[in-house]
Structure formats: C-alpha cells, structure tokens
Amino acid sequence: MSDDTLGPRLRIVGIICVERVIVAVRDLAASCENWRRAGFAVANHENEFDRAGIRIARIAAGAVEIDLCAMHSAESESPLAEHLREATSNDNGGGIVGWVWGVKGASTADERQSGRGRARESILLPGLSEPAIEAAMLSSGLPGVVTAAAPTTLDIESRRQSLSRVCGSNANSVDYLEHIVVMTPVLEDALAAHEAIGVPCKRIREVGNGARQAFFKLEQTVLEIVGPARGRPGCWGLALMCSDIVRAVATVRAGGLQATQPKLAIQGGQIARIVEPLDGVAIAFMQSGPRRDD
C-alpha cells in the first residue's frame, strides 16, 4: 500500500515487528552507565554508532534493539534531531521518542510527493547484517511519538542472536520486550493510523473514567495505547520479560537503584518496577505465569 498520509511515500509490504525503540538521552556515557547499573548489557564503546550529529549506544531486549540516542552536534540535519532536542529539554532529561517498525520487504520512492514538494525523510541507524540501515519516517497518528519503517531481512531468532553478539547478555535476565505503553489524546486517531499501515488492533479494554486501552501485538511485543491521555502524550515506558524477576530486582538494587518487590500482575505472572525512570523511561520487569481474570 502507499499513502501520502504516512509522511514519506512508502510502499509497505507487511510490518512484522517492532524492530527497535528510540530513547533520547542528554549524556550518552552517563546514560550507558545508568542502564548498566540496572542490569542491561550495553554494547561496547567501539560499537557506538555516530552519524549525522547523533551518537547511539545499543541495548538488546531479545530481538528488539533499544537505542540510546544523544545529540553531539547542534547542526545535525537528521529528522530525528528536533525530537531528541525536545525530549531532552524536559524535566526527565530524556525519554522514549518512538520506535522503528520492521518491514518484510519495503521500497521507498525518492521522488517528491505530488503537490507537496517534499522529499522523503529518513534516519540512519545501526544495522545488524549491515553497518547502517535507513529507516523511512512515518506519521504515527500519536502526538509526541516518532515512528519509522526499515526493511527487516532476519527472522526473530536471527535478530535475537545478532543483537546478543553485539550487546552481550543482560545481567537482569531480560529476555525480550513485552510491552510498550503509549498515552494519546484521541484513541480513534491512533486506531485509524495503525489500521492504515496494516497493524490491526487486537483488543480494546475499558479502564474507567472514559479511558480505554487498545492492544496491538507484533511477535512478542504488545503495543498498548491508552486514551484519552490526561497528561503529556507520548511513550510512557517499557515492560520487559525476565527469566528471573528476583534476580532482576537484586541486580538493580546492587547497582544502587531502587526497585519494588515483585508482586502478582493483573495479566498474570509477576511484576516489579524500577522506582526512578531511566532517562525518563519507566521500566517494569515481568515474569510469566498463569493468567488472571480481568
């Protein structure tokens, strides 16, 4: 399909996954150390990616990459630059900017859009089977959220193994990204935007006071969009599935950070949280278990 409302002219032949999450940080070295204290394996300094005035450090959450992105040039012309500046100017000093869809077979047209005079926008990001990938910017339908799409040639297990080789193993036992939580003012706009790019809603749940949760699932990752947002719209946090949640909590505390005790989760299993967000990112650890009724 191709649709000018998507931003660039992009022909989509099947979104299959959330390929990576983009996190804005002010000081990359300090942020890397902070995430390491929480038990995440961050790729070595020599594996940092530096293009277009943006430096990126990489973390693996199973087959999904988490990119810590810092500006180091005020003259950066990357379409991502303005979003990083905005995210790092808030009181939290950063936060989730958005994500990249992994697309099985995608082609982009460099020609200008008819009647708009605007060339395709794309961002350069570190790759797995190649040094860099080009992700074409999309309109997310979510205020405060940036999305892009990039071709994905590797299956989920190959991506997992490749990221593990680049980043190493997480000391907190995080196996994969289970959940991204997003707040939006108009849920219907988000539903329409995702339907338009072939990502249908799996379920809608009433949560009270007029708010609803919409759930989308790609591979192991659930995208949870909540609306109407009562605060600042945008990505709120990540829930990460662990093989050992007790170990995750112990690792965080050994790193000098605070974490809650594991407790039963509404959806089943156990959940615990890092008390203070990491670079503005709320982090929850989960461990699977029998489902509970709503």
VOKOL-832944 format. One record per residue (C-alpha): x, y, z; residue number from 0. Coordinates in nm, 2 decimals, decimal comma. Layout:
// residues N
site x->X&y->Y&z->Z&pos->NUM;
...
//
This chain:
// residues 294
site x->0,00&y->0,00&z->0,00&pos->0;
site x->0,11&y->0,36&z->-0,04&pos->1;
site x->-0,05&y->0,66&z->0,12&pos->2;
site x->0,07&y->1,02&z->0,14&pos->3;
site x->-0,08&y->1,05&z->0,49&pos->4;
site x->0,21&y->0,82&z->0,61&pos->5;
site x->0,46&y->1,11&z->0,57&pos->6;
site x->0,71&y->0,99&z->0,31&pos->7;
site x->0,59&y->0,79&z->0,01&pos->8;
site x->0,65&y->0,44&z->0,14&pos->9;
site x->0,52&y->0,11&z->-0,01&pos->10;
site x->0,46&y->-0,12&z->0,28&pos->11;
site x->0,47&y->-0,50&z->0,22&pos->12;
site x->0,40&y->-0,62&z->0,58&pos->13;
site x->0,50&y->-0,48&z->0,91&pos->14;
site x->0,62&y->-0,78&z->1,11&pos->15;
site x->0,77&y->-0,64&z->1,43&pos->16;
site x->0,88&y->-0,35&z->1,64&pos->17;
site x->1,24&y->-0,35&z->1,53&pos->18;
site x->1,38&y->-0,10&z->1,78&pos->19;
site x->1,29&y->0,16&z->2,04&pos->20;
site x->1,45&y->0,50&z->2,02&pos->21;
site x->1,54&y->0,67&z->2,36&pos->22;
site x->1,66&y->1,03&z->2,38&pos->23;
site x->1,94&y->1,09&z->2,64&pos->24;
site x->2,14&y->1,40&z->2,73&pos->25;
site x->2,47&y->1,25&z->2,82&pos->26;
site x->2,54&y->0,92&z->2,64&pos->27;
site x->2,82&y->0,80&z->2,87&pos->28;
site x->2,63&y->0,87&z->3,19&pos->29;
site x->2,31&y->0,70&z->3,05&pos->30;
site x->2,50&y->0,39&z->2,94&pos->31;
site x->2,64&y->0,36&z->3,29&pos->32;
site x->2,29&y->0,41&z->3,44&pos->33;
site x->2,14&y->0,13&z->3,22&pos->34;
site x->2,43&y->-0,10&z->3,31&pos->35;
site x->2,36&y->-0,04&z->3,68&pos->36;
site x->2,00&y->-0,16&z->3,61&pos->37;
site x->2,15&y->-0,48&z->3,47&pos->38;
site x->2,13&y->-0,41&z->3,10&pos->39;
site x->2,42&y->-0,50&z->2,87&pos->40;
site x->2,52&y->-0,20&z->2,66&pos->41;
site x->2,73&y->-0,25&z->2,35&pos->42;
site x->3,10&y->-0,16&z->2,39&pos->43;
site x->3,21&y->0,20&z->2,31&pos->44;
site x->3,37&y->0,08&z->1,99&pos->45;
site x->3,03&y->-0,04&z->1,87&pos->46;
site x->2,86&y->0,30&z->1,92&pos->47;
site x->2,71&y->0,44&z->1,61&pos->48;
site x->2,79&y->0,80&z->1,51&pos->49;
site x->2,61&y->0,96&z->1,21&pos->50;
site x->2,46&y->1,30&z->1,12&pos->51;
site x->2,55&y->1,45&z->1,46&pos->52;
site x->2,38&y->1,18&z->1,66&pos->53;
site x->2,56&y->0,91&z->1,87&pos->54;
site x->2,38&y->0,59&z->1,95&pos->55;
site x->2,45&y->0,31&z->2,21&pos->56;
site x->2,28&y->-0,02&z->2,17&pos->57;
site x->2,09&y->-0,25&z->2,42&pos->58;
site x->1,93&y->-0,58&z->2,34&pos->59;
site x->1,58&y->-0,68&z->2,46&pos->60;
site x->1,57&y->-1,01&z->2,29&pos->61;
site x->1,51&y->-0,95&z->1,92&pos->62;
site x->1,42&y->-0,58&z->1,98&pos->63;
site x->1,70&y->-0,32&z->2,00&pos->64;
site x->1,69&y->-0,03&z->2,24&pos->65;
site x->1,89&y->0,27&z->2,10&pos->66;
site x->2,01&y->0,54&z->2,35&pos->67;
site x->2,05&y->0,84&z->2,13&pos->68;
site x->2,23&y->1,16&z->2,21&pos->69;
site x->2,29&y->1,48&z->2,01&pos->70;
site x->2,65&y->1,59&z->1,98&pos->71;
site x->2,62&y->1,84&z->1,70&pos->72;
site x->2,38&y->2,14&z->1,71&pos->73;
site x->2,40&y->2,14&z->1,33&pos->74;
site x->2,26&y->1,79&z->1,28&pos->75;
site x->2,02&y->1,77&z->0,99&pos->76;
site x->1,88&y->1,43&z->1,09&pos->77;
site x->1,49&y->1,43&z->1,10&pos->78;
site x->1,54&y->1,28&z->1,44&pos->79;
site x->1,73&y->1,57&z->1,58&pos->80;
site x->1,44&y->1,80&z->1,67&pos->81;
site x->1,27&y->1,52&z->1,85&pos->82;
site x->1,58&y->1,44&z->2,06&pos->83;
site x->1,62&y->1,81&z->2,15&pos->84;
site x->1,26&y->1,83&z->2,26&pos->85;
site x->1,27&y->1,51&z->2,46&pos->86;
site x->1,60&y->1,60&z->2,64&pos->87;
site x->1,47&y->1,95&z->2,73&pos->88;
site x->1,21&y->1,82&z->2,97&pos->89;
site x->1,25&y->1,77&z->3,34&pos->90;
site x->1,32&y->1,40&z->3,30&pos->91;
site x->1,62&y->1,47&z->3,07&pos->92;
site x->1,51&y->1,23&z->2,80&pos->93;
site x->1,25&y->0,96&z->2,73&pos->94;
site x->1,12&y->0,73&z->2,46&pos->95;
site x->1,09&y->0,92&z->2,13&pos->96;
site x->0,93&y->0,64&z->1,94&pos->97;
site x->1,01&y->0,32&z->1,75&pos->98;
site x->1,10&y->0,16&z->1,42&pos->99;
site x->0,87&y->-0,09&z->1,25&pos->100;
site x->1,05&y->-0,39&z->1,10&pos->101;
site x->0,91&y->-0,44&z->0,75&pos->102;
site x->0,93&y->-0,76&z->0,55&pos->103;
site x->1,01&y->-0,61&z->0,20&pos->104;
site x->0,98&y->-0,24&z->0,17&pos->105;
site x->1,06&y->0,01&z->-0,11&pos->106;
site x->1,07&y->0,38&z->-0,09&pos->107;
site x->1,05&y->0,64&z->-0,37&pos->108;
site x->1,29&y->0,93&z->-0,36&pos->109;
site x->1,07&y->1,14&z->-0,59&pos->110;
site x->0,89&y->1,44&z->-0,44&pos->111;
site x->0,53&y->1,39&z->-0,34&pos->112;
site x->0,28&y->1,53&z->-0,59&pos->113;
site x->0,17&y->1,88&z->-0,50&pos->114;
site x->0,37&y->1,88&z->-0,18&pos->115;
site x->0,73&y->1,95&z->-0,29&pos->116;
site x->0,87&y->1,74&z->0,00&pos->117;
site x->1,14&y->1,48&z->-0,04&pos->118;
site x->1,13&y->1,15&z->0,16&pos->119;
site x->1,28&y->1,18&z->0,51&pos->120;
site x->1,48&y->0,90&z->0,66&pos->121;
site x->1,71&y->0,84&z->0,95&pos->122;
site x->2,03&y->0,64&z->0,97&pos->123;
site x->2,05&y->0,38&z->1,24&pos->124;
site x->2,29&y->0,10&z->1,33&pos->125;
site x->2,22&y->-0,23&z->1,15&pos->126;
site x->2,27&y->-0,59&z->1,22&pos->127;
site x->2,36&y->-0,76&z->0,89&pos->128;
site x->2,50&y->-0,43&z->0,76&pos->129;
site x->2,67&y->-0,13&z->0,92&pos->130;
site x->2,38&y->0,10&z->0,89&pos->131;
site x->2,01&y->0,10&z->0,79&pos->132;
site x->1,79&y->0,37&z->0,65&pos->133;
site x->1,45&y->0,40&z->0,82&pos->134;
site x->1,18&y->0,60&z->0,64&pos->135;
site x->0,99&y->0,83&z->0,87&pos->136;
site x->0,61&y->0,77&z->0,90&pos->137;
site x->0,33&y->0,96&z->1,06&pos->138;
site x->0,24&y->0,77&z->1,38&pos->139;
site x->-0,10&y->0,91&z->1,44&pos->140;
site x->0,03&y->0,95&z->1,80&pos->141;
site x->0,12&y->1,30&z->1,92&pos->142;
site x->0,47&y->1,30&z->2,07&pos->143;
site x->0,56&y->0,97&z->1,91&pos->144;
site x->0,80&y->0,93&z->1,62&pos->145;
site x->0,78&y->0,62&z->1,40&pos->146;
site x->0,98&y->0,50&z->1,10&pos->147;
site x->1,00&y->0,18&z->0,90&pos->148;
site x->1,30&y->-0,02&z->0,78&pos->149;
site x->1,34&y->-0,35&z->0,59&pos->150;
site x->1,40&y->-0,65&z->0,81&pos->151;
site x->1,56&y->-0,95&z->0,64&pos->152;
site x->1,63&y->-1,15&z->0,96&pos->153;
site x->1,38&y->-1,36&z->1,14&pos->154;
site x->1,32&y->-1,32&z->1,52&pos->155;
site x->1,57&y->-1,57&z->1,63&pos->156;
site x->1,84&y->-1,44&z->1,40&pos->157;
site x->1,78&y->-1,09&z->1,52&pos->158;
site x->1,80&y->-1,21&z->1,88&pos->159;
site x->2,13&y->-1,39&z->1,82&pos->160;
site x->2,28&y->-1,10&z->1,63&pos->161;
site x->2,19&y->-0,85&z->1,90&pos->162;
site x->2,32&y->-1,07&z->2,17&pos->163;
site x->2,66&y->-1,09&z->1,99&pos->164;
site x->2,67&y->-0,71&z->1,96&pos->165;
site x->2,54&y->-0,62&z->2,31&pos->166;
site x->2,60&y->-0,92&z->2,53&pos->167;
site x->2,37&y->-1,08&z->2,79&pos->168;
site x->2,16&y->-0,88&z->3,03&pos->169;
site x->2,26&y->-0,94&z->3,40&pos->170;
site x->1,89&y->-0,87&z->3,49&pos->171;
site x->1,78&y->-1,17&z->3,29&pos->172;
site x->1,57&y->-0,96&z->3,05&pos->173;
site x->1,47&y->-1,19&z->2,76&pos->174;
site x->1,25&y->-0,97&z->2,55&pos->175;
site x->1,04&y->-0,65&z->2,52&pos->176;
site x->0,69&y->-0,75&z->2,63&pos->177;
site x->0,51&y->-0,41&z->2,63&pos->178;
site x->0,54&y->-0,05&z->2,51&pos->179;
site x->0,29&y->0,18&z->2,68&pos->180;
site x->0,18&y->0,50&z->2,50&pos->181;
site x->-0,06&y->0,78&z->2,61&pos->182;
site x->-0,26&y->0,96&z->2,34&pos->183;
site x->-0,53&y->1,23&z->2,34&pos->184;
site x->-0,76&y->1,07&z->2,08&pos->185;
site x->-0,76&y->0,69&z->2,07&pos->186;
site x->-0,97&y->0,67&z->1,75&pos->187;
site x->-0,69&y->0,86&z->1,56&pos->188;
site x->-0,43&y->0,60&z->1,68&pos->189;
site x->-0,66&y->0,31&z->1,57&pos->190;
site x->-0,71&y->0,46&z->1,23&pos->191;
site x->-0,34&y->0,53&z->1,17&pos->192;
site x->-0,24&y->0,17&z->1,27&pos->193;
site x->-0,51&y->0,01&z->1,06&pos->194;
site x->-0,38&y->0,22&z->0,76&pos->195;
site x->-0,04&y->0,06&z->0,78&pos->196;
site x->-0,16&y->-0,29&z->0,84&pos->197;
site x->-0,13&y->-0,31&z->1,21&pos->198;
site x->-0,48&y->-0,40&z->1,33&pos->199;
site x->-0,60&y->-0,36&z->1,69&pos->200;
site x->-0,63&y->-0,70&z->1,87&pos->201;
site x->-0,84&y->-0,58&z->2,17&pos->202;
site x->-0,99&y->-0,28&z->2,34&pos->203;
site x->-1,04&y->-0,27&z->2,71&pos->204;
site x->-1,24&y->-0,01&z->2,92&pos->205;
site x->-1,03&y->0,11&z->3,21&pos->206;
site x->-1,28&y->0,36&z->3,37&pos->207;
site x->-1,33&y->0,73&z->3,37&pos->208;
site x->-1,38&y->0,73&z->2,99&pos->209;
site x->-1,03&y->0,59&z->2,92&pos->210;
site x->-0,96&y->0,28&z->2,70&pos->211;
site x->-0,67&y->0,07&z->2,62&pos->212;
site x->-0,60&y->-0,06&z->2,27&pos->213;
site x->-0,37&y->-0,35&z->2,22&pos->214;
site x->-0,16&y->-0,44&z->1,91&pos->215;
site x->0,08&y->-0,73&z->1,90&pos->216;
site x->0,38&y->-0,80&z->1,68&pos->217;
site x->0,59&y->-1,11&z->1,75&pos->218;
site x->0,65&y->-1,10&z->2,13&pos->219;
site x->0,58&y->-0,73&z->2,18&pos->220;
site x->0,25&y->-0,57&z->2,27&pos->221;
site x->0,19&y->-0,21&z->2,19&pos->222;
site x->-0,06&y->-0,07&z->2,45&pos->223;
site x->-0,21&y->0,27&z->2,36&pos->224;
site x->-0,42&y->0,44&z->2,62&pos->225;
site x->-0,66&y->0,73&z->2,56&pos->226;
site x->-0,76&y->0,99&z->2,62&pos->227;
site x->-0,43&y->1,09&z->2,79&pos->228;
site x->-0,47&y->1,31&z->3,09&pos->229;
site x->-0,12&y->1,43&z->3,09&pos->230;
site x->0,15&y->1,48&z->2,83&pos->231;
site x->0,10&y->1,24&z->2,54&pos->232;
site x->0,37&y->1,01&z->2,42&pos->233;
site x->0,55&y->0,70&z->2,51&pos->234;
site x->0,55&y->0,63&z->2,89&pos->235;
site x->0,75&y->0,32&z->2,94&pos->236;
site x->0,86&y->-0,04&z->2,87&pos->237;
site x->0,77&y->-0,37&z->3,03&pos->238;
site x->1,05&y->-0,63&z->2,99&pos->239;
site x->1,01&y->-1,00&z->3,03&pos->240;
site x->1,27&y->-1,17&z->3,25&pos->241;
site x->1,35&y->-1,53&z->3,32&pos->242;
site x->1,42&y->-1,45&z->3,68&pos->243;
site x->1,24&y->-1,14&z->3,83&pos->244;
site x->1,40&y->-1,19&z->4,17&pos->245;
site x->1,74&y->-1,17&z->4,01&pos->246;
site x->1,63&y->-0,86&z->3,81&pos->247;
site x->1,53&y->-0,68&z->4,13&pos->248;
site x->1,85&y->-0,78&z->4,31&pos->249;
site x->2,07&y->-0,67&z->4,02&pos->250;
site x->1,90&y->-0,32&z->4,01&pos->251;
site x->1,95&y->-0,28&z->4,39&pos->252;
site x->2,31&y->-0,40&z->4,37&pos->253;
site x->2,36&y->-0,12&z->4,11&pos->254;
site x->2,25&y->0,14&z->4,36&pos->255;
site x->1,90&y->0,19&z->4,22&pos->256;
site x->1,56&y->0,13&z->4,39&pos->257;
site x->1,32&y->-0,14&z->4,27&pos->258;
site x->0,99&y->-0,26&z->4,41&pos->259;
site x->0,93&y->-0,61&z->4,54&pos->260;
site x->0,78&y->-0,85&z->4,28&pos->261;
site x->0,40&y->-0,88&z->4,31&pos->262;
site x->0,12&y->-1,05&z->4,12&pos->263;
site x->0,05&y->-0,88&z->3,78&pos->264;
site x->-0,30&y->-0,82&z->3,66&pos->265;
site x->-0,23&y->-1,01&z->3,34&pos->266;
site x->-0,07&y->-1,30&z->3,53&pos->267;
site x->0,28&y->-1,38&z->3,65&pos->268;
site x->0,48&y->-1,12&z->3,85&pos->269;
site x->0,58&y->-0,76&z->3,80&pos->270;
site x->0,83&y->-0,52&z->3,97&pos->271;
site x->0,94&y->-0,17&z->3,88&pos->272;
site x->1,25&y->0,04&z->3,89&pos->273;
site x->1,13&y->0,33&z->4,11&pos->274;
site x->1,30&y->0,62&z->3,93&pos->275;
site x->1,27&y->0,62&z->3,54&pos->276;
site x->1,59&y->0,56&z->3,35&pos->277;
site x->1,64&y->0,87&z->3,13&pos->278;
site x->1,27&y->0,94&z->3,16&pos->279;
site x->1,18&y->0,58&z->3,07&pos->280;
site x->0,96&y->0,40&z->3,32&pos->281;
site x->1,08&y->0,04&z->3,34&pos->282;
site x->0,89&y->-0,26&z->3,46&pos->283;
site x->1,02&y->-0,62&z->3,49&pos->284;
site x->0,78&y->-0,91&z->3,43&pos->285;
site x->0,80&y->-1,28&z->3,47&pos->286;
site x->0,54&y->-1,50&z->3,31&pos->287;
site x->0,29&y->-1,71&z->3,50&pos->288;
site x->-0,07&y->-1,82&z->3,49&pos->289;
site x->-0,31&y->-1,56&z->3,36&pos->290;
site x->-0,56&y->-1,39&z->3,59&pos->291;
site x->-0,91&y->-1,28&z->3,51&pos->292;
site x->-0,97&y->-0,90&z->3,43&pos->293;
//
